[in-house]
Amino acid sequence: MEFNLIKDLSELTSVDDKILSKFVLNSEYCIGNYINDSILDNDKLVKIDIGIGYLYMSLDDNKIKYKFVPNDELENIIINSTKRDFDKFQIELSNSMINKLLSNYKELF
């Protein structure tokens, strides 16, 4: 299966997907800069905290190897999602929609 994280984050947060896409693009620029800095420092291992875990990159012999290690919160969500019918996204999306409806309702009165 394939999913679109930007689209889902946009729905969950009400932040326009174009803004989120720009955020991702700027994140990619930062990652490229980290790699350049590591190469200049002759450091062959890059460790980047991307907010949901760590992205590791090994820079050996013009080959790049990647490894992602989720942080504790993401790991717990992954484990809970596989063990039972637990969908934090659906819970948060429902809460977000309820809050929007309540806010609009309050504005009417």
Buried (B, 14 or more C-beta within 10 A) or exposed (E): EEEEEBEBBBBBEEEEBEEBEEEEEEEEEEBEEBBEEBEEEEEEEBEBEEEEBBBBBEBEEEEEEEEEEBEEEBEEBEEEEEEEEEEEEEEEBEEBEEEEEEEEEEEEE
